[in-house]
Amino acid sequence: MSLFRYLLAVGLLAFSWAAVAAQPVNINNADSEALVDGLVGVGPQKALAIVRYRQQHGPFKRIEDLSLVDGIGAKTVEQNRPNIRLGAPADAKQ
């Protein structure tokens, strides 16, 4: 097997595993670890920024509001849109 085919096969396996492993993330109650694990392009610093923004401004009302967080752009929001969920914060009274 050529190196190119090998790398292509490894890349496809990694991509398909990531697609299967991705779970929806509720951005209104996920902790920073869940945000890092569930959102593409979101590392520990951006995840903490999301949590801080939520603490200061309240829950996100629209998925697009995630781009109001420093370091999170529209491209990141669009990449993650299929996995982003909105819901009441965990401590909200029903």
Secondary structure, 3 states (H helix, E strand, C coil): CCHHHHHHHHHHHHHHHHHHHCCCEECCCCCHHHHHHHCCCCCHHHHHHHHHHHHHHCCCCCHHHHHHCCCCCHHHHHHHHHHEECCCCCCCCC
